[in-house]
Every structure is written in structure tokens, then in C-alpha cells.
């Protein structure tokens, strides 16, 4: 009966192989699925069997076709792509704001100084003076509108940070849960492939939020840490990421990790989407916001100082044209309640005298001290701000395209190894099906032999 037992082992082995192939075919379009292979081994003869060909075949396991180094490359490039995507999106939004005519400080300055030049021809003209007031109000509106738009983006980024942290914490909990299930499954000898695919998918999602590193553990779990070393998942224990608001700016935050009762401050760059948010806020948005405040305050002070040295049409001492709150100059910049007659264009109050007005016109070239830009006029400062932002935006898009290409390449490498190939699986179906039929034929032949022997009696 050994021939039947051998054939039966072949039937069972090839049946399992057909099941595995069917599973692969069924998941041909499942994202992140890693194809599986049934591994077979010959069963040797028993110790007291004498001369024997062996006892058939057995399934020694179901192998998940993957390479963790290649998978880790997809996570790494995913973090880089997510960082570049978030950063380029935010800075492109900044570029659109600064280049928009509605927000252009340069256009507002040009209009104001054009009105001052027009008034210099006939400084006693009330309509021309009123035009100066109108353009002054328009300029202050441009400052406040642009400042509020930058602050709105700053606020939105804070909200994005909160949402991303919530997603990170949810993913960490799910990864820890899969770790626990994998440890239990390994102890019972089950097939871990599906859970491992699920964990890889979760870690892939996590890598788009923060830059992570992983280490395989003996019990089948993965240890997950930030690239800066702080622990995120160890076995079935998951950390919680927290944002501690900055004392001086409620829309900035310091990131902390709470793990197993301990708190770790994250001192390095967390990378990916969360890192891009913080880096854009601190390196682009807030410096430009500060520069806009410097520009508004110093320009207003310069114009108010010049006007203070003159007299209006009624012979009264000059008054300020602009007012602002020193804590947020650009967003609070306003034209004061001056009337056209109260503009102090003359040093001695003579209606046709425009000496102070000429000094006002010359403030267009006054060198202001702007944080991050040095000494330059308000017009040149804003032009430089627009130009630098455009350069950064172009570079960010270039970085995103490069990161996307690297990620696509990493995914293609992973898929070439682990994804289901329909042609290969079709060939496997034929191979295992033929082997199954061949073993059935062996059993049929054994049965015929057995019947022949019975007929001898």
C-alpha cells in the first residue's frame, strides 16, 4: 500500500499548492499583497523500511515572497515623497498669495507713490490729496489682508498637525495589535502572510506621516521607531505622539512621544508630512510673516515721521497717516482719520509749498531693516520676498518630482518581486493540476495492481 500512500501525499501537497496559487490569483489586484509559494520536501523512508524510494512528499510551509530591505526602501521613499508633497503644496500656496495682484505690496506702494507724485504738481488740490488718502488706505488693506492670509495658513497648518498626529496614533495602535496577533500565530504555527501584508500596509501609511525605522523581533513582531530613535511600537505596546503648544505661538508645537509611562521630547526632524509642516512654518512662513511686520511698521514710522515735520493747509502741525499695533503691525495697519486738508505737505503751511511732500516721495527709496532681508526699501523687500518664494517653490516641485520617481522605482522593485504575475500563476496552475492528475493516475494504477493480485487467488 506504500504506492497509494505516496500518491496520496502527492495529491495533498499539490492540492495545497493549488490553493496557494488560487489565493494569489484571487489577490492579483489587491494593493500590497505579497504572493505566496507552497514549499515542498521529499519524505524519506522510515528507519526500518529497508530499500525504499521514500514516503512521498510533504508541504513544509507556505512562503511569503518578499524582501524586507526592499519593503523598507518603499517606506523610506514614501516618507521623502510625503515630505516633498506637503512642503511643495504649502509653498506653492504662499507663492500664489504673494504673486496675486490683490495681495501685492509692490502694487500698493506704486499706487501710493504715484498719488504722491501727482499731488506734488498741485499740493493744495483737495482731490489729489484725497487720492493720497485713498491709496494709503488701499496699501494698509493690502498689508492686513496678506498678513491675515499668512496667519490663516499658519493656523491651518496647526490643524493639519493635529489631524496627522491623530492618524499616527491610530496607526501605531493598529500596528501593535497586528504584532500581537502575529506573535500568537507564530506560536501556533499558522500562516502569517496576511497579517504581515496588513502590517506592511499600516507601516507604509505611517511612513507618509513620519519618517520611521523598523527592526524585526524573534517573536515575529516589528519594532518601530522614529528615524531620530524615539520608540513608537515595541511588540504589542504602542506609543502616543503629542503636540505641546509653543508658549509664544499657539500654532507652533513641540512634539513629544509618550511610551510606557515615559515622555520623550523629539529634538530632530520627524520627516514626512509632519516634518514638512513644522519645517515650512519655521523656515518659510513665519520669517516672511515677520518680514511683512517689519516692513509695515518701519514704512509707517518713516512716513509718519516725515509728516510730523510739516504743516497742513490749516497751518496745524502734521499728524500721522498710519497707525498699527506693535504686536502685529501688518495685520493691524490702518490709515488714520486724517482729512485731505490735514495732510502736512508743507514745512511752513504755505498751500503751494511741497517740500515735505517731496520728502514723502523720497521715502520710496528709504532703506528699511527687514528681518531676513537686510537693509532695503519696502518695494525691493517685497519683490525679493516674491522672487525667493518663487525659487523655493520651483525647487520644492523639482524635489517632489524626484522623490516621486524614487518612490515609484522602489514600489516597482517591490512589485517585481512580491506582486502576483498572472502568467506565472497560470503556469503554476497547469503544473500543479497536472501533478495532481498524475498522482490520481498513480492511485488508479495501484488499485489495478491490487485487483490483479486479488484475481490470483
C-alpha positions in Angstrom: 0.0 0.0 0.0 3.0 2.3 0.1 2.4 3.3 -3.6 -1.0 4.6 -2.6 0.3 6.5 0.4 3.0 8.1 -1.7 0.5 9.1 -4.3 -1.9 10.4 -1.6 0.9 12.6 -0.2 1.4 14.0 -3.7 -2.4 14.6 -4.0 -2.4 16.5 -0.7 0.7 18.5 -1.5 -0.4 19.6 -4.9 -3.9 20.4 -3.6 -2.3 22.8 -1.1 -0.1 24.3 -3.9 -3.3 24.8 -6.0 -4.9 26.5 -3.0 -2.0 28.8 -2.7 -2.0 29.6 -6.4 -5.7 30.3 -6.3 -5.1 32.7 -3.4 -2.5 34.5 -5.4 -4.8 34.8 -8.5 -7.7 36.0 -6.3 -5.5 38.8 -4.9 -3.9 39.9 -8.2 -5.4 43.4 -7.8 -5.1 43.6 -4.0 -2.7 46.6 -3.1 0.2 45.5 -1.1 -0.5 41.8 -1.4 2.6 39.6 -1.4 2.4 36.4 -3.4 2.8 33.1 -1.6 4.6 29.8 -2.6 4.0 26.3 -1.2 7.3 24.8 -0.3 7.6 21.0 -0.7 10.1 18.4 0.6 10.6 14.7 0.0 9.6 12.5 2.8 12.4 10.0 3.4 11.9 6.3 4.1 11.5 5.0 7.6 14.4 3.6 9.5 13.3 0.0 9.2 11.9 0.2 5.7 14.9 -1.4 4.0 15.5 -0.4 0.4 12.8 2.2 -0.3 12.4 5.2 -2.7 10.9 7.2 0.1 7.5 8.0 1.6 6.3 10.7 -0.8 6.1 14.5 -0.4 5.0 17.0 2.3 4.3 20.7 2.5 6.9 22.2 4.8 5.4 25.6 4.8 3.8 28.5 2.8 6.4 31.1 1.9 5.6 34.8 1.6 7.7 36.1 -1.3 9.2 39.3 0.0 12.4 41.1 0.9 12.2 43.4 3.9 15.1 45.5 2.7 13.1 46.3 -0.5 10.0 46.9 1.5 11.8 49.3 3.8 13.0 51.2 0.8 9.4 51.8 -0.2 8.7 53.2 3.3 11.8 55.4 3.2 11.0 56.9 -0.3 7.3 57.2 0.8 8.4 59.5 3.7 10.5 61.6 1.3 7.7 61.9 -1.2 5.2 62.8 1.5 7.5 65.5 2.9 8.1 67.0 -0.6 4.4 66.8 -1.4 3.3 68.7 1.7 6.1 71.2 1.5 5.6 72.0 -2.2 1.8 72.3 -1.7 2.3 74.8 1.1 5.0 76.9 -0.5 3.0 76.9 -3.8 0.1 78.4 -1.9 2.4 81.0 -0.5 3.7 81.8 -4.0 0.2 82.2 -5.3 -0.7 84.6 -2.5 2.4 86.8 -2.9 2.2 86.9 -6.7 -1.6 87.8 -6.7 -2.2 91.4 -7.6 -4.8 91.6 -4.8 -2.1 90.9 -2.2 0.8 92.7 -3.9 2.5 95.2 -1.6 4.6 96.4 -4.5 1.5 97.4 -6.4 0.1 99.2 -3.4 3.4 101.1 -2.9 3.5 102.0 -6.6 -0.1 103.4 -6.4 0.7 105.4 -3.2 3.8 107.0 -4.6 2.1 107.7 -7.9 -0.6 109.6 -6.0 2.1 111.5 -4.0 3.9 112.4 -7.3 0.6 113.6 -8.8 -0.1 115.7 -5.7 3.3 117.3 -5.9 2.2 119.2 -9.0 -0.5 121.0 -7.1 -0.2 120.2 -3.4 -3.1 122.3 -2.3 -5.5 120.3 -4.5 -8.1 118.5 -2.3 -8.9 115.8 -4.9 -5.2 115.0 -5.3 -4.8 114.9 -1.5 -7.9 112.7 -1.2 -6.3 110.3 -3.7 -3.2 110.0 -1.5 -5.5 109.1 1.4 -7.4 106.6 -0.7 -4.1 104.9 -1.8 -2.8 104.9 1.8 -5.9 103.1 2.9 -5.6 100.6 0.0 -2.0 99.9 0.9 -2.9 99.3 4.6 -5.6 96.9 3.4 -3.1 95.0 1.3 -0.8 94.6 4.3 -3.6 93.5 6.6 -5.1 91.1 4.0 -1.8 89.5 3.2 -0.9 89.2 6.9 -4.2 87.6 7.7 -3.8 85.2 4.8 -0.4 84.1 6.1 -1.8 83.8 9.6 -4.7 81.7 8.2 -2.3 79.3 6.5 -0.3 79.1 9.8 -3.5 78.3 11.7 -4.5 75.7 9.0 -1.1 74.0 9.3 -1.6 73.7 13.1 -4.9 72.0 12.4 -3.2 69.7 9.9 -0.6 68.8 12.5 -3.3 67.9 15.0 -5.0 65.7 12.4 -1.8 63.9 11.3 -0.9 63.2 14.9 -4.3 61.6 15.5 -3.7 59.4 12.4 -0.3 58.5 13.6 -1.6 57.4 17.0 -4.3 55.3 15.4 -1.8 53.6 13.1 0.5 52.9 16.0 -2.2 51.2 17.9 -3.2 49.1 14.8 0.4 48.0 14.2 0.8 47.0 17.8 -2.4 44.9 17.5 -1.1 43.1 14.4 2.2 42.5 16.2 0.3 40.8 19.0 -1.7 38.6 16.5 1.5 37.6 14.7 3.2 36.6 17.9 0.2 34.4 18.8 0.0 32.9 15.3 3.7 32.1 15.2 3.4 30.1 18.4 0.5 28.1 16.9 2.3 27.5 13.5 -0.3 29.3 11.4 0.3 31.1 8.1 1.3 34.8 9.0 1.3 36.1 5.4 -2.0 38.0 5.5 -1.1 39.7 8.8 2.3 40.6 7.6 0.9 42.2 4.5 -1.5 44.1 6.7 1.3 45.3 8.9 3.4 46.4 6.0 0.4 48.4 4.7 -0.1 50.1 8.0 3.6 50.9 8.3 3.5 52.2 4.8 0.7 54.6 5.8 2.7 55.6 8.9 5.8 56.3 6.8 3.9 59.0 4.9 3.2 60.8 8.2 6.6 60.4 9.9 9.9 59.0 9.0 10.3 55.6 10.7 12.8 52.8 11.1 11.9 49.1 11.8 13.7 46.2 13.4 12.5 42.6 13.2 12.0 40.7 16.5 12.3 37.0 17.1 8.7 36.5 18.0 7.6 37.8 14.6 6.8 41.3 15.6 8.4 44.5 14.3 9.9 47.3 16.5 9.1 50.7 15.0 10.9 53.9 16.0 11.2 57.4 14.6 14.3 58.0 12.5 15.6 60.1 15.4 15.4 57.0 17.6 12.3 57.5 19.8 10.2 54.3 20.2 6.8 54.1 18.6 5.9 50.4 18.7 7.5 47.6 20.7 5.7 44.3 20.4 2.1 44.9 21.4 2.9 48.2 23.1 2.3 51.5 21.2 3.4 55.0 21.9 1.3 58.1 21.7 2.5 61.2 19.8 1.6 64.5 21.3 2.0 68.2 20.3 2.8 70.6 23.1 1.8 74.1 22.1 4.6 76.7 21.9 4.3 79.3 24.7 4.8 82.2 22.3 2.8 80.9 19.4 -0.3 78.7 19.8 0.0 77.5 16.2 3.5 76.1 16.7 4.2 72.9 18.8 6.9 70.8 20.2 6.4 67.1 19.5 6.7 64.5 22.3 6.4 60.7 22.5 4.7 59.1 25.4 5.7 55.4 25.7 5.3 53.0 28.6 4.9 55.9 31.1 7.9 57.8 29.8 7.9 61.0 27.9 10.5 61.8 25.2 10.9 65.2 23.5 11.6 64.9 19.8 14.6 67.1 19.1 15.3 66.2 15.5 13.3 66.3 12.3 10.4 63.8 12.2 10.3 63.9 8.4 7.4 63.0 6.1 4.2 65.1 6.2 4.5 66.0 9.9 8.1 67.2 9.4 7.2 69.2 6.4 4.5 71.1 8.3 7.0 72.2 11.0 9.8 73.0 8.6 7.6 75.1 6.4 6.2 77.0 9.3 9.5 77.8 10.9 11.7 78.3 7.8 9.3 80.0 5.3 6.0 81.2 6.6 7.0 82.8 9.9 10.1 84.5 8.6 8.0 86.1 5.8 5.3 87.0 8.3 8.0 88.7 10.4 9.4 90.5 7.4 6.0 91.8 6.5 5.5 93.1 10.0 8.9 94.8 9.9 8.0 96.4 6.5 4.7 97.7 7.7 5.9 99.1 11.0 9.0 100.8 9.6 7.3 102.2 6.5 4.5 103.6 8.6 7.0 105.1 11.1 9.0 106.6 8.3 6.0 108.3 6.6 4.6 109.4 10.0 8.0 110.9 11.0 8.2 112.9 7.7 4.6 114.2 8.1 5.3 115.2 11.7 7.8 117.8 10.4 5.3 119.6 8.2 2.1 121.6 8.5 -1.3 121.1 6.9 -3.5 123.5 4.9 -4.8 125.0 8.1 -1.3 125.6 9.5 -1.5 122.9 12.1 1.3 120.6 12.9 1.5 117.3 10.9 -0.3 114.2 12.1 0.3 110.5 11.5 -1.1 108.9 8.3 -0.8 105.4 9.6 -1.4 103.6 12.9 -0.7 100.0 14.0 -0.5 97.6 16.9 3.2 97.0 17.6 2.5 93.3 18.4 1.2 92.6 14.9 1.9 95.7 12.7 1.0 94.3 9.3 -2.4 92.9 10.1 -3.3 95.9 12.2 -2.0 98.6 9.9 -4.7 101.3 9.2 -5.0 104.7 7.8 -5.8 107.2 10.5 -8.8 109.5 10.3 -6.9 112.4 8.6 -8.8 114.6 6.2 -7.4 115.8 2.9 -6.7 119.3 4.5 -4.8 117.7 7.4 -2.1 116.2 5.2 1.1 118.1 6.2 2.7 118.5 2.8 4.4 121.9 3.6 7.1 122.8 6.1 5.6 126.3 6.7 1.9 125.7 5.9 2.0 127.6 2.6 -0.6 125.9 0.3 1.7 125.7 -2.8 4.7 124.5 -0.9 5.5 120.8 -1.4 8.9 120.4 0.4 7.6 117.9 2.9 5.6 116.1 0.2 8.9 115.7 -1.7 10.4 114.1 1.4 7.5 111.7 1.4 8.1 110.7 -2.2 11.8 110.1 -1.3 10.7 107.5 1.4 10.2 105.1 -1.5 13.9 104.6 -1.5 14.4 104.7 2.3 16.4 101.7 3.4 14.5 99.7 6.0 15.9 97.0 8.2 13.9 93.8 7.5 14.5 90.6 9.3 15.9 88.0 6.9 16.4 90.5 4.1 18.8 93.1 5.4 18.6 96.8 4.5 16.5 97.6 1.5 13.4 99.6 0.5 9.9 98.3 1.1 9.4 97.8 -2.6 12.6 95.9 -3.0 11.9 93.8 0.1 8.6 92.6 -1.2 10.0 92.0 -4.7 12.8 89.9 -3.1 10.2 88.0 -1.0 8.2 87.2 -4.1 11.3 86.1 -6.0 12.8 84.0 -3.2 9.4 82.3 -2.7 9.1 81.5 -6.4 12.6 80.0 -6.4 11.8 77.9 -3.3 8.5 76.8 -4.9 10.2 75.7 -8.1 12.8 73.8 -6.1 10.1 72.2 -4.0 8.3 70.9 -7.1 11.5 69.6 -8.5 12.3 67.8 -5.2 8.7 66.3 -5.2 9.1 65.0 -8.8 12.5 63.4 -7.9 11.0 61.9 -4.7 8.1 60.6 -6.6 10.3 59.0 -9.2 12.4 57.3 -6.4 9.3 56.0 -4.7 7.8 54.7 -7.9 11.0 52.9 -8.6 11.1 51.4 -5.1 7.4 50.2 -5.5 8.2 48.8 -8.9 11.1 46.8 -7.4 8.9 45.5 -4.6 6.2 44.6 -7.1 8.5 42.8 -9.4 9.5 40.6 -6.5 6.3 40.2 -4.5 3.3 41.1 -6.6 1.3 38.5 -8.4 2.3 37.7 -12.0 -0.7 36.3 -13.8 1.3 34.4 -16.4 3.4 32.8 -13.7 0.4 31.8 -11.7 -1.3 30.4 -14.9 1.7 28.2 -15.5 1.7 27.1 -11.8 -2.0 26.1 -12.1 -1.2 23.9 -15.0 1.9 22.4 -13.3 0.1 21.6 -10.0 -3.0 20.5 -11.8 -1.1 18.1 -13.9 0.8 16.8 -10.9 -2.5 16.3 -9.1 -3.8 14.3 -12.0 -0.6 12.3 -12.2 -0.9 11.3 -8.6 -4.5 10.3 -9.2 -3.3 8.1 -12.0 -0.8 6.5 -9.7 -3.5 5.7 -7.2 -5.6 4.3 -10.1 -2.7 2.2 -11.2 -2.1 0.9 -7.7 -5.7 -0.1 -7.5 -5.4 -2.0 -10.7 -2.3 -3.8 -9.4 -4.1 -4.7 -6.3 -7.1 -6.0 -8.2 -4.8 -8.1 -10.4 -3.2 -9.6 -7.3 -6.6 -10.5 -5.8 -7.5 -12.3 -9.0 -4.6 -14.7 -8.5 -6.4 -16.3 -5.6 
